[in-house]
């Protein structure tokens, strides 16, 4: 925290004799600290990079170890169904009961059906192919295992040896590799099959297209044959009737010696002729409706669907095919007793029941129409008989002859028409069956489609980023050490009055952070020997913060301590003293760590008699205090010989007396005290001095240790001026101070720092 911020933020200044406290603003808790997140990522960038590298390595290993799979692709075109089963017989009303989308969906389901799949399996003997047989194939019936590493196929075994379980396994594997998709808004269907054998992938889709073509032809042909068989029987009956009628005419003419006729002059015969035409029409209508009734009675859903365009049979047939396909796949995967399989069976039974009911309803409808036409025919026949009897009363011979001739002519017309339709039916059946064209046969694929290298690498990168970020989160959760000034303020509510950079980090030749050989543990009073360094400037900022913490009068005595050893309190003590000397102050630096004191040697003085001897009464402080080497205004009192009871010596009245003398002879007295959590020496000293400077080392000091030391000092009513964050590495938290943190203060480039 800069001196300017300390001066403008009144809430950070000491109040009522206590240390300064940090009070977060209301908006601080409502904002997402993106800078903090960015600093965490930069600090843990190696862990993040390791996660990304691991993800990419896993993706690479997957691509190397994954079996190469090839995709054969064929394109077929499905023609709309534009003709009926019986050719051009519009009066039968046999037209397609499904729209184009339903037709295409039905054909796709047929292409995906197990029936066609098994046909392809049998044709190509896929049960003997390694991609379908696995590493080894057990032939049921013979009880033989065939190993086929490197083989194109296995010894031929009859398909009769394949049991139901093996059949379902083969079908499931076939359906797993098959993909049938429609090109939107076209009649194009794409057939794809994936296999580790490229030749097999192409052969399967080509064979499937051929099997589908043959299946369509067979279905259409069988439907046409059924209708044609019934028509053929009707033709035989008509032909027999015609021959019988012609024989009757010949006999009648011979018996009654009828040579010619004069129909124009006979009104009765004209009326009889009209009634005869009505009777002929009624007969034709009855025959047509009888044909519809017999087709409906056959129970064939496809034929019935064509008879009744607006029926729900095509929809029910599509549902039946879809449920049957799902049932086959579910049975193959889960077995017949799986709840989903049982549910599908129930659905299939319901659809079949609906099909049967719809078929019965249509059959009943055509039966009613047939009976009505039959009744109409009978009524007209009665009318015809009546007129015939009347004509016979006038000209029995002529009427009888005319009737017989009309019957013969009518029967012959019907016979000729039905014979023509029968011949056309066979041709139209072939045309209707050829409703699929193979646009592009499947070539043998050259490049594999699996593994998808780009997708695998992208997923590996995403997964690596996820693992890296997860590692960063875990590392941050496990690592409880303090990192930034914000961490200190959140833990202790104390202001960070100084941030001392890590002296092992300097500038490289290109101006970016780099490594040097300078270590803080080996440093002396560097603010005086390297005044233009970033390190020295940070201490001048610290000095300003200390002075602002005491607006009424500068502190006369300060205790510098830390929570635990190794956090740099001695370096802080020496260089704080050095910055005060730079202002022209007289400073006494006391090594109060009587257990492990070595401050004097680092500051350029001699280790010898010191504080221990003075407190023991063996020497006067004026006799043992030393001048710092080449530093005017700075005097040093070493720790002296290690006593058995340092805390008792520091608690003696002798220290109070000497402190009073020191405050009279010096502007500032700085005590380099032992760690606060290790011994009580720091607390004893702090009770005598104006304030305490608490040192925390970035990346080393534990949060709980700093909190406990602060709470311990606060409990005894000791004023803590603030926390000094030592050995902070801005490069590890890039962005906290900005990218120019290193570029302003450094040695060797003639940059002069402003002096206080």
N, C-alpha and C positions, 0 to 999 in steps of 0.2 A: 504494500500500500504506500503510495507516494506521500511526500511531505505536504503537498498541496491538498490532497484529500484529507489528511489529518487536520489541516488548518481550517478547512471549510466544513468538515463534519463535526459539529459540536458533540454529537452523541458518542464519538469515539474518544473524546478527551476524558482524562481521569476526573472522577467526581467523588466528593466526600471522602477524600483520602484513599480511595480504592483504585484498582487498576481500571484502565479503559475497557469498555465492553462494546461488542458489536451488536447492533440491533438491526435485524433484517427488515427491509421495507416490505410493505404489503404486496407490492408487485413482484418481489423476488420469488415468492412461493407460487406465483401464478404463471411464471414464464418457464418455458423449456430451455434448459441450459444447453443450447446446441454447441457453444464453444467448449463447454465441459465435456460433452460427448466426443467432440472432435479431438480434444486433448487426450482422452482415454484411448481412442483409436490409434492416435499417433504414438502414444506411449507403448501400446501393446501391438504395434504394427508387425513385429516379428512373429508374434503368436497368430495374428490374423493371416499373415503371409504363409505361415506353416499350415493353417487350415485350408487355405486356397490350394497350396501345393499338394496337400493330401487328397483333396477332392479331385484335382486334375490327375494325380497318380492313380487313384481308384478308377476314374473314368477310363484312363489309358489301359489299365489292367483289364477292365471289363471289355474294352474293344479288342484287346489281344486274345483274351480267353473265350470270349463269346463265339459260339458256333456261327459260321457264315451262313446266312439264309438268302436264297434267291427267290425272286418273284416272277412267275410267269403270268402274262396278262394277255387276254384275248378280248376283242370287242365284237359284240353281236348287236344286230338290229332286230327288234320285235315289231312285226307289222300289226296294225289294228285289225281286229276281226270284223271284216266287212261283208261277209256272206254267211248264209245259214247252211245247216247240214244238208237240206234237201235241194240245194241249188236255187234256181230262180222260181220258187213257188211262193209268191207273196201272199196268196190267200191262206196259206197255213199259218202265217204270222210267226215264223221261226226266225227271229232276229236276236242279236246279242242283247243279253240282259244286263250287261255291265258297261260302265263308261270306260274311257281309255285308261284313266288312272287306276281303276280297279283291275282292269285287264293286265296292266303292266305289273302291278303289285302281286297279282296272282302268279304271273309267269316268274317273277323273282323268287317267290316262295317255292315254286316248283323246282327252280334251279338250286335252291338250298335244301331241298328235301332229301331225306335219307335214302329214298328209293333210287334217285339218280346217283347219289353218292355211292351206294353199294354197287350199282351198275358199273361205275368207273373203277371201283376197287376190283371187281371181278375181271373187267376187261384188261386192266393193267397189272393184275395180280399184285396189288399194293401190299397185300399181306406178306409177300415175300421180299419187299423192298426194305433195305436197311433203315431209311428214315421213318418207316412205319413199324418195323419189327423191333426197334430198340437195339441195345448192344447184343442181345441174344434173343432168339425166338424159340419158344416152346411150342411144338406142334401137338395140339390135342389129338388124342386118338393113338398116335404113334409113340407118344411119350419121349420124344427126342428133342434135345437142345441143339440148335445150329448156331455156331459162332460165325459172324460175318464181317469182321473188321476188314475194311478195304474191299469188300465184295460189292458188286452192282446189284445182285439179287441172291436169293437163297434157293435151295433145291425146291422144285415144284412139288407142292402137296395139294391134294384135292381140296376144293373149298368145302366139301362136305365134312371135313375134319375140323373145321372152324366152328367152335361152339358159340353160344349166344353172347357170353361174356367177352370173348375175343372180338366178335362182330361189333358189339357196342363200343369196344375200345378203338377199333379201327375207324368206325364212323365218327367217334368223338375227335380222334386225331385229324381225320379228314376235314371235319367241320371247323376245327381250330385253325387250320391253314387256309381255309377257303374264305373269300370275300366277294360278295356279289353286290354291286352298287349301280344305281341308276344315274345317268347323266341328266341333271335337271332340265325339264322342258324339252326333252327329246325322247325318242324311242330306243336310245342307245343304252345297252347294259354292258358293264365292264366286269369280266370274270378274272379274278386274281387268285393265285395259289402260291403259298410260300413253302419252300422246302430247302433242306441243305444240299439237295441234288438239283442243279440247274436244269438238267434235261428232264427230270421228273416233274419239276414245277411247270415247265411248258407243256409236257405231255398231258398232265392232269386237266388243265383248262381246255386244251384242244379236244380231249376225249369227252369232257363234260359238255361242250357245245354240240358235239356229234350225238351224244346220248340224248341230249335235250331235243334235238331235231327229230330223232327217231321216236322219242316218246310222244311228241306232239302228233306226228304222223299216225302212230299206232292208235292214240286216243280218238283222233278225228275219224280214222278209218273204221274203227270198231263201232263208233256211234252211227256212222253212215250205213254200215252193213246191217245194223239192227233195223233201221228204218227201211232200208232197201228190201230186206227179207219180207217184211210185212207187205210192202207194195207188190213184191213179186207174187205173193200168195193172192192178193187181190186181182192182179192181172190174170192169173190162171183161172180164177173164178169168172172174171169178165169174159175171157176168151171162150171158156166153155159155154157161158150163157149166150154169147153171140153166135157161136156155131149152132147151138140148139135152136135159137130164134130163126136163123137163116133156113134151117131145115124145115121149121114150121111154116115159114112163108112159102117155101117151095112146095111143100105138101098141100098147103091151103090153096095156092094157085092151081095146082094140078087137080085137086078135088073139085074146086068150084069153077075151074076153067076161066080164071081171071087173066085177061090178056093185057089190059091197060086200065088207067084210072082217069077220072075227070074231077079233080078236087075243086076247081074254081067255081063250078056250078052247083056245089053241094054245101049249103049253109051249115047243116048239121056237122058235116065233116070239118068245116072251118072252125066251128066252136070246139069240136073235139080236138082239133089241132092245137088250139090255144091252151086248153086244159092239159093236153099232153106235154106242151112246153113247160107249164108250171110244174107238172109232175117230174119232168126231167130236171128242172132246176132244184126242186126239193130233194130229189135223189142225190144230185151232186153236192148239195149243202149237207145232206145227211152223211155222205161218204167223207167229206172233208172234216166234219165235226167228229165223226167216228174215228178218223185218223188221229185227230188231236187227242181224243179220249184214250185211244190205245197207246199213244206215245206217253201221255201222262200216267197211264196205268203201268207203264214199264218201270217207273220209279227212278229213272236216270235223272239226277239233279241237273246235269248240264243241258239235256234236251228240254227239260221242263223250264229251266231258266230262259232258254231261247224262245219257248212257246209264250211265256209271260214276261215281257220285258220289265214290267214294274214290280215283279215279285222280289222278295227278300232272299231268295235262294242263293244268288251269287254272293251276297254279303255273308250269309251263313256258311257257304262253301269256303270263302276266304278265311273266316274265323276258324273253321274246322281245320284247314291246312295249317294255319298259324299255331293253333293249340297243339295239333299233332306234332309239329316240328319242335315246339318247346318241350312237349312231353318226351319225345325221343331223346333230346339233348339232356333233359333233367334226369331221365331214367338211366342214361349212359353214365352220368356223373355221380348221381346220388343213390341210385337203386330204386326199386319199385315202391318201397315203403316210406320214402322221404315225404314229409308233409306237403312240400311243394308239388311232388309227383301226384299225390292223392288228390290235391286240389285241382290240378290240371285234368286228371281223369274225370272229376266231377264236372268241370267246365265242358269237357269234350262230350260227356253224356248229355248235358243240357243242350248243347248245340245240335247233337244228333237227334235229340227229341224234337227240337224246333224244326229241323230239316224234315223229319218224318211227318210232323203235323202240317207244315206248309205244303208238302207233297200231297198229303191226303186232301187238304182243302182244295188245291188246284184240280186234283183228280175228281173230286165231287163236283166242282164247277163245270168241268168239261163233260162229266156224266150227265149233269142237268141239261147242258146245251145239246148233248147228243140225243137225250130222250125227247127234248122239245122238238128238235129237227125231225126225229123219227115220228113223233105224233103229227107234226105238220105234213110230213110225207104221207102218212096214213090217211090224213084228212083229204089231202089233194088226190090221193089214189082213189078214195071213196067217191070224190067228185068226178074224177076221171071215169070210174066204172059206171057212174050214173049216166054220164053223157055217152059213154060207149054203148050202154044198153039202149039208150034212146036212138043212137045212130043205127044200132043193129035192127031196131024195129023198122027202120026205113030202108036201110041198105046194109043188111047184116054182112053180107059178103064183102062189100067194099070197105066197111068200117073195120072189119076184122083184119083185112089185108093192110089197111093204113096203119092200124095199131102195131101190127107185127113189124111193118117196115120201120116205123118210128122207133120202136124198141131196139131194133137192130142198129139203126143209124146212131141212136143215142149211146148205146153200149159201145159201138165202134169208136165214137168220138172220145168217150171216156177212156177207153182202152189205149187209143193212140196218144192221148195227153199224158196218161200215167206212164206209158212206155217211154215217152220222151223225157219225162222227169226222172225216171229211174236211170236212164243212160247219163243224164246230166249230173245226177247225184254222185256217181263215181268220179267224174272229172272234177267237180267242185270240191269233193272231199280231198283230193290230192292237192288242189290249189290252196285250200284252207289249211291243210297240214303244213304246207311250206310257208309258214308265217314267220320264219326266222332266217336271217342272213348273217353269215359270219363275215363281218367287215374286215377285221384284222385277226389272223391266226397268231397264236403266241409263239414268238421266236424264243430260242434258248437264251436266257438272260446271261449277260457277261459279268456285270457288276452286282455284288450282293446288296440287298437293301437293309440287312441287319448284320452287324450292329450299325446304327446310324451314328457315324462319327461326330458330326457337328452337334447333333442333339445330345449325345453322351457327354461331349466336352462342355456344352452349355450347362447341362445338369450337374456335371462335376464341378464347374465353376460356381454355380449357385449353391450346391451342397457344400463346397469348400468354404464359401463365404459364410454360410450358416454355421458350419463347424467353427470357423474362425471367430465369428461374433459370439458364439456360445462359449468358446474358450476364453474370450475377453471378459465376458460376463462372469464366468466362474472365477477367473483369475482376480478380477476386481473384488468379487465377493470374499475370496479367501485372503487376499492381501489387505491387511488392516493397517498398513503403514501410511503415514501422512505423505502426501505428494505435493499439494499446491497450497498456497495461502488460504484459499477458500476452505480446504479441509481443516486447517487449523482453526479458523474462525467459527466453523460449524461445530467443532468438537468442544472448544473452550469458551466461546463467546468473547475471546480476547482479540484485540487488534493485532495484526501482523505488522510490527513497526519496522521490520527490516527483512529483506530477502537477499541472502548472500549466495552468489552463484557457485557452482561446482568448479573449483580451480583446475580440475583435471580436464576441463573442456575449454578450448580456446578457439581461435580462428584458423582455418586452413588457408592455403594460398589463394583460393578462389573466393574468399570472403564468407564462406559458409562455416557452420560449426565444425570443428575438428578436434583431434586429440593432441595434447602437449604432455610434457613430462612433469608438470607442476602438480604436486599433491598438497592438500591443505595441511596434512599432518607434519610436513617438512617445512612449512612456512613460518616466518617470523612476523615482524610488524611490516607487512607488505604495503600498507597504505602509505608508508613513508618511502619505501624503496621502489615501489612501482605506482606512483601517484596517478598515472594516466590510464591505468587498467580499469576494466569493468569491475573487477573485484574491489578496488579502492573506491570507486564511485558508489558502489552499493553501501559501503561503510559510511561515506559522507551523507548519503540519504538516511541511513540509520541514525547518525548523530543528530540530524535535523529532527527526526521523529522523536528522539529522546528529549530534545530541548522543548519541542512543542507539547510533550506530555506534562511538562512542568512550566506552565505559562507564568506563574508568579515568581519563581526563582529556579535557577538551574539546580539539579540534584547534586548534593555534595558527596553522597556515598551510594554506590550501586553494587549489587550482588549479581554476578553472572553465574547461572547454574543451568542444569538440564535434568531431564528425567532419569536418564541412564548414561553410563560412560560411552565415550566414542562418538559424541554428537557435536564436537567442535567448540565447546565452551571456552577452552583456553585460547584458541585462535580468535574467537569473538572478543574475549577480554582484551588481548593485546592490541587488536586493531581498533577497537572502540577507544582505548586509551590513546592510540596513535592519532586518531581523528580529532580527539579533544586537544591534543598537543598542537595539532596544526592550527587550531584557533587561538593559540597563544596561552592556553591554560597550563597550570602546573598540576600534574597528575601523578598519583601514587598507585602503582599496580601491585596488589598484594596476592601472592600465591597462597590461598587459604586451603588448598587441598594438601593437608599435611600427611596424608597417607601415600599419595602418588604424585607429589609435586615435582614438576620439571619445567615450570613456566620460565624461570630465570634464564636457563640455558637457551631456550628458544628465543628469548627477547634480547639476547646478546649480553647477559650478565653471568655471574658465577654462582653455581650452586654451593651453598655453605650454610653458615648460621643464618637464621632467619626468624620467621614468625614463632616457631616452637620455642626457641631460646628466649625471645622477647616475652612471651606469655609465661614462661617458666621463671622469669626474673634473672636469668643468667646473663643476658645482654640487653643493652638499650637499643631501641629501634634506630636511633640516630647513628649507632655504630655499625649496624649491619645493612642498612639500606644502601642500594647501589644505583649508580647512574646507568641508564641504558646506553649501550655502545653507540656513540655518535648521535644521540637524540637529546637535544636540549629540552628541558622541561619535563621529562619523564624519568621517574625514579621507580626502582623495583625492589620489593621485599620478597625474598625467596621463602619457601615453606620451611626450610630447616630440617633438622633431624626428625624422623617419624616418631612421634610420642606414643605411649601406650593408651592415652586417653584424650584424643583430639577434641571430642565434644565438650569435655569438662574444661579444657583450656579455653575454648572459644566462649564458654559460658561465664568465664571469670570476669571480675571487675577490671582486671588488667587490660582486657581488650577494649572495654568502654573508655578507659582513661586514654589509651593510645589513640582510639578513634577520634576523641575530642581534640587531641594534639594534632592529628593528621588533618582534620578539617580546618584547623587554624593555619596550618602550614601549606596546605594544598587546596587547589580549587575543586578537585575531584579525587575521590578514593574509590578504586574499583577492586572488588574482591573476586578472584577466580575461585569459586566454591566447588566442593564435590557435588556429584549428582544428588538430587533431592530425594529420590526413591531408594537410594543405596544406604545413605547415612543421614543423620539429623543435622550435620554441620551447616548445611545451607539454610535450614530453618532458623538455627541459632543466629547465624550472621544476618539473615534477612530481618530479624526482629530489631536489630540495631541500626539498620541502614534505611535510606530514604525509599528505595524501591528495588525490585528484582527484575532482571532481564532473563526470561525463560527461553532457552535455546532448544530447538527441535531440528532434527536432521531429516531432510526430505528423502523418502524412500527407506528410512531406517527406523525412525521413532514410531513406536506403536501408538495408535490412537488412545487406547486405554491407559498407557503409561503417561502420556502427556496430560490426559484428563485427571488421573489420580494425583500427579504432582501439582497440578494447578489447584485442585480441590484441597489438597493438604496445605498449601500455602495460604489459600483463601480462608481456610478454617481457623488459622492462627492470626487472622487479621492483617496479613502481610500484603502490602501493596505490590501488585505485579504490573509493571509498566506496559508489558506486552510480550509477544512472542517473536523471536527471531528465527526465521526459517533458513537453515543453513544448508549449503551444498545442494541448492536447487538447480536442476538441469532444465533450462528453458527448451532445449532441443527435444527433450522427451515430452514436453507439453507445448508443442509448437502452437502458437496462437494465443497463449495466455498474455504475453507482452507484445506480441506481434513479430513479424518476420525481421524487423530491424533491431531486435534486442542486442544482437552481437555486433551490429555494424556501426554503432555510434562510438562506443568506448572500447578501445583495444590498443595494444602497444604496437609500436613499430611503424605507424603510419602518420605520425605527427599530429594526431588529433589531440587537442588540448581540452581537458574537461574544465567546466566552470567550477570555480571554488566558492565555498560558502563565505 
